[in-house]
Amino acid sequence: MSEETHEQELYVERDGYVATIVLNRPHHLNAFTMSMIDKWAQVLNELAEDPECRVIVLTGRGKGFCSGVEIENLGQGGDPTPLDRKHTLFKRIHKIPLSLEAIDKPVIAMVNGTAVGAGLDMALMCDLRIAAKSAKLSEGYVRVGLVPGDGGAYFLPRLVGTAKALELLWTGEFIDAETAERLGMVNHAVDDEKLVSFTYALAHHIASMSPLVVQTAKRAVYQSVKTDLRTALDLISSHMGIIQSTDDSKEALRAFTEKRKGNYVGH
């Protein structure tokens, strides 16, 4: 990593078709500043349009994933009015969940350490979450007299259910990664020393698949959870009609058929 990259609050690493966004304030457990949020949104939009990027990984440098917004940032600019505070959320911080919603490419949170408040919510906004077993997670807003202002109240109940989401929000308790896995907050809780290899094996496996199929599947899933059955089936029939007409789909089907035939030679 170059000295210039080392000094940036957020930077991107590349490995083939996988791009990693690294939160880079390790001495602050990667708590984000407003300038960091602005850069984050910019990078997400750039990767969304980059044909050389098929999968995005989000992680933190050091011992923490993200400890939320830096407290000093909450009161910056003197004594902001309620409208000022709303605009800070809506015009800046909310760019992250809105950008993530617009990205068809898979986004994987590699939760390498503590994830608290908005930091945890940033992981919940991703499509998949892989956590180190030592990671601690908390919706800690209540401890500092706040409510989740970045979408946590939207994402959390969709993963763990309404009652458990309320419990976590009302208590601010910390849970470990294995508990989070049981609740459905993370997909996998893995040994710390295996976190990187496990996450990137999954990321590269997904990146090796047809990007059109992967992205269309993601779009179809998110469309389906927000619509009725008839609408979802109508949408998927359109997606399928387009997918089946592509060269990638035809080649994949041909390869699969030939492999199956090969498996039965002599039987």
Secondary structure as a PSIPRED ss2 file (coil, helix, strand):
# PSIPRED VFORMAT (PSIPRED V4.0)

   1 M C   1.000  0.000  0.000
   2 S C   1.000  0.000  0.000
   3 E H   0.000  1.000  0.000
   4 E H   0.000  1.000  0.000
   5 T H   0.000  1.000  0.000
   6 H H   0.000  1.000  0.000
   7 E H   0.000  1.000  0.000
   8 Q C   1.000  0.000  0.000
   9 E C   1.000  0.000  0.000
  10 L E   0.000  0.000  1.000
  11 Y E   0.000  0.000  1.000
  12 V E   0.000  0.000  1.000
  13 E E   0.000  0.000  1.000
  14 R E   0.000  0.000  1.000
  15 D E   0.000  0.000  1.000
  16 G C   1.000  0.000  0.000
  17 Y C   1.000  0.000  0.000
  18 V E   0.000  0.000  1.000
  19 A E   0.000  0.000  1.000
  20 T E   0.000  0.000  1.000
  21 I E   0.000  0.000  1.000
  22 V E   0.000  0.000  1.000
  23 L E   0.000  0.000  1.000
  24 N C   1.000  0.000  0.000
  25 R C   1.000  0.000  0.000
  26 P H   0.000  1.000  0.000
  27 H H   0.000  1.000  0.000
  28 H H   0.000  1.000  0.000
  29 L C   1.000  0.000  0.000
  30 N C   1.000  0.000  0.000
  31 A C   1.000  0.000  0.000
  32 F E   0.000  0.000  1.000
  33 T C   1.000  0.000  0.000
  34 M H   0.000  1.000  0.000
  35 S H   0.000  1.000  0.000
  36 M H   0.000  1.000  0.000
  37 I H   0.000  1.000  0.000
  38 D H   0.000  1.000  0.000
  39 K H   0.000  1.000  0.000
  40 W H   0.000  1.000  0.000
  41 A H   0.000  1.000  0.000
  42 Q H   0.000  1.000  0.000
  43 V H   0.000  1.000  0.000
  44 L H   0.000  1.000  0.000
  45 N H   0.000  1.000  0.000
  46 E H   0.000  1.000  0.000
  47 L H   0.000  1.000  0.000
  48 A H   0.000  1.000  0.000
  49 E C   1.000  0.000  0.000
  50 D C   1.000  0.000  0.000
  51 P C   1.000  0.000  0.000
  52 E C   1.000  0.000  0.000
  53 C C   1.000  0.000  0.000
  54 R C   1.000  0.000  0.000
  55 V E   0.000  0.000  1.000
  56 I E   0.000  0.000  1.000
  57 V E   0.000  0.000  1.000
  58 L E   0.000  0.000  1.000
  59 T E   0.000  0.000  1.000
  60 G E   0.000  0.000  1.000
  61 R C   1.000  0.000  0.000
  62 G C   1.000  0.000  0.000
  63 K C   1.000  0.000  0.000
  64 G E   0.000  0.000  1.000
  65 F E   0.000  0.000  1.000
  66 C E   0.000  0.000  1.000
  67 S C   1.000  0.000  0.000
  68 G C   1.000  0.000  0.000
  69 V E   0.000  0.000  1.000
  70 E C   1.000  0.000  0.000
  71 I H   0.000  1.000  0.000
  72 E H   0.000  1.000  0.000
  73 N H   0.000  1.000  0.000
  74 L H   0.000  1.000  0.000
  75 G C   1.000  0.000  0.000
  76 Q C   1.000  0.000  0.000
  77 G C   1.000  0.000  0.000
  78 G C   1.000  0.000  0.000
  79 D C   1.000  0.000  0.000
  80 P C   1.000  0.000  0.000
  81 T C   1.000  0.000  0.000
  82 P H   0.000  1.000  0.000
  83 L H   0.000  1.000  0.000
  84 D H   0.000  1.000  0.000
  85 R H   0.000  1.000  0.000
  86 K H   0.000  1.000  0.000
  87 H H   0.000  1.000  0.000
  88 T H   0.000  1.000  0.000
  89 L H   0.000  1.000  0.000
  90 F H   0.000  1.000  0.000
  91 K H   0.000  1.000  0.000
  92 R H   0.000  1.000  0.000
  93 I H   0.000  1.000  0.000
  94 H C   1.000  0.000  0.000
  95 K H   0.000  1.000  0.000
  96 I H   0.000  1.000  0.000
  97 P H   0.000  1.000  0.000
  98 L H   0.000  1.000  0.000
  99 S H   0.000  1.000  0.000
 100 L H   0.000  1.000  0.000
 101 E H   0.000  1.000  0.000
 102 A H   0.000  1.000  0.000
 103 I C   1.000  0.000  0.000
 104 D C   1.000  0.000  0.000
 105 K C   1.000  0.000  0.000
 106 P C   1.000  0.000  0.000
 107 V E   0.000  0.000  1.000
 108 I E   0.000  0.000  1.000
 109 A E   0.000  0.000  1.000
 110 M E   0.000  0.000  1.000
 111 V E   0.000  0.000  1.000
 112 N C   1.000  0.000  0.000
 113 G C   1.000  0.000  0.000
 114 T E   0.000  0.000  1.000
 115 A E   0.000  0.000  1.000
 116 V E   0.000  0.000  1.000
 117 G C   1.000  0.000  0.000
 118 A H   0.000  1.000  0.000
 119 G H   0.000  1.000  0.000
 120 L H   0.000  1.000  0.000
 121 D H   0.000  1.000  0.000
 122 M H   0.000  1.000  0.000
 123 A H   0.000  1.000  0.000
 124 L H   0.000  1.000  0.000
 125 M C   1.000  0.000  0.000
 126 C C   1.000  0.000  0.000
 127 D C   1.000  0.000  0.000
 128 L E   0.000  0.000  1.000
 129 R E   0.000  0.000  1.000
 130 I E   0.000  0.000  1.000
 131 A E   0.000  0.000  1.000
 132 A E   0.000  0.000  1.000
 133 K C   1.000  0.000  0.000
 134 S C   1.000  0.000  0.000
 135 A C   1.000  0.000  0.000
 136 K E   0.000  0.000  1.000
 137 L E   0.000  0.000  1.000
 138 S E   0.000  0.000  1.000
 139 E C   1.000  0.000  0.000
 140 G H   0.000  1.000  0.000
 141 Y H   0.000  1.000  0.000
 142 V H   0.000  1.000  0.000
 143 R H   0.000  1.000  0.000
 144 V H   0.000  1.000  0.000
 145 G C   1.000  0.000  0.000
 146 L C   1.000  0.000  0.000
 147 V C   1.000  0.000  0.000
 148 P C   1.000  0.000  0.000
 149 G C   1.000  0.000  0.000
 150 D C   1.000  0.000  0.000
 151 G C   1.000  0.000  0.000
 152 G H   0.000  1.000  0.000
 153 A H   0.000  1.000  0.000
 154 Y H   0.000  1.000  0.000
 155 F H   0.000  1.000  0.000
 156 L H   0.000  1.000  0.000
 157 P H   0.000  1.000  0.000
 158 R H   0.000  1.000  0.000
 159 L H   0.000  1.000  0.000
 160 V H   0.000  1.000  0.000
 161 G C   1.000  0.000  0.000
 162 T H   0.000  1.000  0.000
 163 A H   0.000  1.000  0.000
 164 K H   0.000  1.000  0.000
 165 A H   0.000  1.000  0.000
 166 L H   0.000  1.000  0.000
 167 E H   0.000  1.000  0.000
 168 L H   0.000  1.000  0.000
 169 L H   0.000  1.000  0.000
 170 W H   0.000  1.000  0.000
 171 T H   0.000  1.000  0.000
 172 G C   1.000  0.000  0.000
 173 E C   1.000  0.000  0.000
 174 F C   1.000  0.000  0.000
 175 I E   0.000  0.000  1.000
 176 D E   0.000  0.000  1.000
 177 A H   0.000  1.000  0.000
 178 E H   0.000  1.000  0.000
 179 T H   0.000  1.000  0.000
 180 A H   0.000  1.000  0.000
 181 E H   0.000  1.000  0.000
 182 R H   0.000  1.000  0.000
 183 L H   0.000  1.000  0.000
 184 G C   1.000  0.000  0.000
 185 M C   1.000  0.000  0.000
 186 V C   1.000  0.000  0.000
 187 N C   1.000  0.000  0.000
 188 H E   0.000  0.000  1.000
 189 A E   0.000  0.000  1.000
 190 V E   0.000  0.000  1.000
 191 D C   1.000  0.000  0.000
 192 D H   0.000  1.000  0.000
 193 E H   0.000  1.000  0.000
 194 K H   0.000  1.000  0.000
 195 L H   0.000  1.000  0.000
 196 V H   0.000  1.000  0.000
 197 S H   0.000  1.000  0.000
 198 F H   0.000  1.000  0.000
 199 T H   0.000  1.000  0.000
 200 Y H   0.000  1.000  0.000
 201 A H   0.000  1.000  0.000
 202 L H   0.000  1.000  0.000
 203 A H   0.000  1.000  0.000
 204 H H   0.000  1.000  0.000
 205 H H   0.000  1.000  0.000
 206 I H   0.000  1.000  0.000
 207 A H   0.000  1.000  0.000
 208 S C   1.000  0.000  0.000
 209 M C   1.000  0.000  0.000
 210 S C   1.000  0.000  0.000
 211 P H   0.000  1.000  0.000
 212 L H   0.000  1.000  0.000
 213 V H   0.000  1.000  0.000
 214 V H   0.000  1.000  0.000
 215 Q H   0.000  1.000  0.000
 216 T H   0.000  1.000  0.000
 217 A H   0.000  1.000  0.000
 218 K H   0.000  1.000  0.000
 219 R H   0.000  1.000  0.000
 220 A H   0.000  1.000  0.000
 221 V H   0.000  1.000  0.000
 222 Y H   0.000  1.000  0.000
 223 Q H   0.000  1.000  0.000
 224 S H   0.000  1.000  0.000
 225 V C   1.000  0.000  0.000
 226 K C   1.000  0.000  0.000
 227 T C   1.000  0.000  0.000
 228 D C   1.000  0.000  0.000
 229 L H   0.000  1.000  0.000
 230 R H   0.000  1.000  0.000
 231 T H   0.000  1.000  0.000
 232 A H   0.000  1.000  0.000
 233 L H   0.000  1.000  0.000
 234 D H   0.000  1.000  0.000
 235 L H   0.000  1.000  0.000
 236 I H   0.000  1.000  0.000
 237 S H   0.000  1.000  0.000
 238 S H   0.000  1.000  0.000
 239 H H   0.000  1.000  0.000
 240 M H   0.000  1.000  0.000
 241 G H   0.000  1.000  0.000
 242 I H   0.000  1.000  0.000
 243 I H   0.000  1.000  0.000
 244 Q C   1.000  0.000  0.000
 245 S C   1.000  0.000  0.000
 246 T C   1.000  0.000  0.000
 247 D H   0.000  1.000  0.000
 248 D H   0.000  1.000  0.000
 249 S H   0.000  1.000  0.000
 250 K H   0.000  1.000  0.000
 251 E H   0.000  1.000  0.000
 252 A H   0.000  1.000  0.000
 253 L H   0.000  1.000  0.000
 254 R H   0.000  1.000  0.000
 255 A H   0.000  1.000  0.000
 256 F H   0.000  1.000  0.000
 257 T H   0.000  1.000  0.000
 258 E H   0.000  1.000  0.000
 259 K H   0.000  1.000  0.000
 260 R H   0.000  1.000  0.000
 261 K H   0.000  1.000  0.000
 262 G H   0.000  1.000  0.000
 263 N H   0.000  1.000  0.000
 264 Y C   1.000  0.000  0.000
 265 V C   1.000  0.000  0.000
 266 G C   1.000  0.000  0.000
 267 H C   1.000  0.000  0.000
